[in-house]
Amino acid sequence: MLCSMSKNSLHKYVCSIKEVTSKEVVAPEVHPNTFQETLMDSLLTESFPVLEEHQTEIDDRRRVERTQWILNSPDPPNLFKELISSVKETICSSSSSSPKQPQSRRAVCFLRGLFPILSWARNYKASKFKADLMAGLTLASLSIPQSIGYANLAKLDPQYGLYTSVVPPLIYALMGSSREIAIGPVAVVSLLLSSMIQKIEDPIANPIAYRKLVFTVTFFAGAFQAVFGLFRLGFLVDYLSHAAIVGFMGGAAIVIGLQQLKGLLGISHFTAKTDVVSVLGAVLRSFHHPWSPLNVVLGCSFFIFILLTRIIGRRNKKLFWVPAIAPLISVILSTLIVYLTKADKHGVKIVKHFKGGLSPISAHQLQLRGPHVGQAAKTGLVIAIVALTESIAVGRSFASVKGYHLDGNKEMVAMGFMNIAGSLTSCYVATGSFSRTAVNFSAGCQTAVSNIVMAITVLVSLELLTRLLYFTPLAILASIILSALPGLIDINEAYHIWKVDKLDFLACTGAFFGVLFASVEIGLLTAVTISFAKIILHSIRPQIEVLGRIPETEIFCDIKQYPMASKTPGIVIIRVNSGLLCFANANFIRERIMRWVIEEDGTEENSNGGIHVVVLDMSNVTNIDTSGILALEEVHKKLVGRGIQLAVGNPRWKVIHKLKVAKFVDRIGKGWIFLSVSDAVDACFGSKMVVDPCTSV
């Protein structure tokens, strides 16, 4: 009877005997508890071999069942289904995609996912509008002069910078999910546009063709951004790493600052190149030509004024609005000075070209079939990535302060559609600005309504102030841009990158010096190349670990990291630390696996060593290609030649699917696929291929 009992049944049986004996069988010379314990020990001792054999059968049956879970898992979705699922996940919430919901409800959820304003506008209150109104007006006071200056940096007429501060912010307010981010033209994107497009069209010799190309590049940038978001391709933006952005921003800030010497000094003839050598050479050559010191006096005076207001704002947080409105005050005062004193007739350079009113439709100016479409698309791709990287970094930093999550993919969709709309309404590429977002945050904005207030204020300025802005001196615009540049140079962050990761610092310095001494494109290319080299280095030489069991647990860890972990006699457990086993690293992984086996099994000539099973822990490998499968087949053949069995532990969904399709599972045997490394080790002991050191004593 005892032989047919499981451990649980035997325990109940013994407990029943214990209960009976405690009541009926009590010898005077034997204590009841002693008798009960003796009886239980004798029963368990006599039946232990049978129980152990029975439990082993149960464990084997459960292990086989878990293996079937892996082998019979459904096929993973194909690429097309994954793309469709990505679009639904980006636009719709998980609840809106449920087939159980009615069609109308799903449509409402879809619209709310595409236009977040429909969700938060229901709870919008007058108190929030008051805060957004003040923030929007403060934001507009900074945005107007900066937009004019950045348009000048992009080699466009001033009104195009103001157009860019009207249409894109309105679209973003409808589709964006950030509450603080301020949309408009920024210095780095303006520099990128001018440096890359003027190689195709000369903005001075042919301004109309140059402007058309700018609108076309803006359209392509918006299209790329929207595609990145819809298909959840945000990882492409991550190839321009944080370290590369820090170096790129620092180099671009210095180049932009040097280029502003043209406006600050009133130089007429200047270089179109962006490297520091060419710019400094143009500045030195300008001293041999007539120039007006009034530009320097006017620009430096207001530059000092703006810096003083920054100091006031830092010392007293309640006076944050003082440095925010300082650029607008500088523009108004300097323009009045020039207008009243006729300084433009005495050598002071002024804006002159300025058209007011609503932004005109520019859809007919897009050159989607011209000879420069390829170059425009390439430029749009580069600018799209840079603009997204800056904007998402700014948005996430302020979202973390407010304690909410910013969906990067939805942000990409919003940025893409706003730039597409901007390209059709005479705007160039807009993105989130760090300086204006900081002002918006300090002003107490509550929602994206502050962007709407700013856009309306800029639109009113286009209608009413264009005649006055005609006399705005270029030196003031240069001083405003110069005052915004220190925020782009982050020396502390560069030092932090150096301490943490030397390869990241190499990408940072590569971007910095590439922008500084070559061009903006070379700087970006250098940073991306170094970042790719870092990825390739880690992917082609992934870490291969030999695992051991942590004492008194079923956990297997790297024996180098955890010296207390013990190896299992007769078994080598190897983990591949790579998300992809592919053509780039297949040979390296194969060689490292065989090296570990040879080291553990003895010399290469000795095929009768102590290793019986090699367990590959595939828990970190999420995908595999044909080269990876061929490498595993070679490993299997070599192991079979040495009399060693190959086992695979915890293969992921796509990996096991491809291994089944390639018939690799049939080659090694379905019984050698396991749900975990622990299952594989237990199966090896159960098959008596290895000797359990505990049982051999």
Secondary structure, DSSP 8 states (H G I E B T S, - for coil): -GGG--HHHHHHHHHHHHHHHHHH---TTS-HHHHHHHHHHHHHHHHHHHHHHHHHHHHHHHHHHHHHHHHT------HHHHHHHHHHHHHS-TTTT-TTS-HHHHHHHHHHHH-THHHHGGG--HHHHHHHHHHHHHHHHHHHHHHHHHHHHTTS-HHHHHHHTTHHHHHHHHH---SS--EE--HHHHHHHHHHHTTTS-TTT-HHHHHHHHHHHHHHHHHHHHHHHHTT-GGGGGGS-HHHHHHHHHHHHHHHHHHTHHHHHT-SS--S--SHHHHHHHHHHHTTS---HHHHHHHHHHHHHHHHHHHHHHH-GGGTHHHHHHHHHHHHHHHHHHHHHTGGGGT--B------SS----GGG--SSSTTHHHHHHHHHHHHHHHHHHHHHHHHHHHHHHT----HHHHHHHHHHHHHHHHTTT----EE-HHHHHHHHHTT--STHHHHHHHHHHHHHHHHSHHHHTT-BHHHHHHHHHHHSGGG--HHHHHHHHHH-HHHHHHHHHHHHHHHHT-HHHHHHHHHHHHHHHHHHHHHS-EEEEEEE-TTSS-EEETTT-TT-B--TTEEEEEEE-SEESTTTHHHHHHHHHHHHHHHH--TT--SSS--EEEEE-TT--EE-HHHHHHHHHHHHHHHHTT-EEEEES--HHHHHHHHHTTHHHHH-GGGEESSHHHHHHHHHHTTSS--TTT--
